[in-house]
Amino acid sequence: MNTIQKLAVNAAAATVLFGLAGCAGMSQQDKNTAIGAGVGAVGGSVLTGGSAAGTVGGAAVGGVIGHEINK
């Protein structure tokens, strides 16, 4: 792995760490919304071959579904 790849991996790990720390004060519904958006983004990206529209659409749909789970 070259230096740029190592830097990118470390930056991604730090982003995930700080993102999880930011969830401490969230309600369960907020957490479900965030998880749904993340899973939806990954799913949308995989299903559309990595297109930006598929990723954003998946995140939107996943966020709505996650938001509605505990109602």
C-alpha positions in Angstrom: 0.0 0.0 0.0 1.5 3.4 -1.0 1.5 6.5 1.2 -1.6 8.0 -0.3 -3.7 4.9 0.2 -2.5 4.7 3.8 -3.5 8.3 4.3 -6.9 7.7 2.8 -7.6 4.6 5.0 -6.5 6.5 8.1 -8.8 9.5 7.2 -11.7 7.2 6.6 -11.1 5.4 9.9 -11.0 8.8 11.7 -14.2 9.9 10.0 -16.0 6.8 11.1 -14.7 7.2 14.7 -15.8 10.8 15.0 -19.1 10.0 13.3 -19.9 7.3 15.8 -18.9 9.6 18.7 -21.4 12.1 17.4 -24.2 9.6 17.7 -24.0 9.6 21.5 -26.7 12.2 22.1 -29.1 11.0 19.3 -32.5 9.5 19.9 -33.2 6.0 18.8 -35.2 7.3 15.8 -32.3 9.5 14.8 -29.9 6.6 15.0 -32.2 4.5 12.9 -32.5 7.2 10.3 -28.7 7.5 10.1 -28.2 3.7 9.9 -30.9 3.5 7.2 -29.3 6.2 5.1 -25.9 4.5 5.3 -27.2 1.1 4.4 -29.3 2.6 1.7 -26.4 4.4 0.2 -24.3 1.3 0.1 -27.2 -0.7 -1.4 -28.0 1.9 -4.0 -24.3 2.2 -5.0 -24.0 -1.6 -5.4 -27.3 -2.0 -7.3 -26.4 0.8 -9.8 -22.8 0.0 -10.3 -21.5 3.0 -8.2 -23.5 5.7 -9.8 -24.0 8.9 -7.8 -27.7 9.0 -8.4 -28.1 5.4 -7.2 -26.1 6.2 -4.1 -28.0 9.3 -3.2 -31.4 7.7 -4.0 -30.5 4.7 -1.9 -29.5 7.0 1.0 -32.8 8.9 0.8 -35.0 5.8 0.7 -33.0 4.1 3.5 -33.2 7.2 5.6 -36.9 7.4 5.3 -37.3 3.7 6.1 -35.0 4.0 9.1 -37.0 7.0 10.3 -40.3 5.3 10.1 -39.2 2.0 11.9 -40.0 3.0 15.5 -43.2 4.9 14.9 
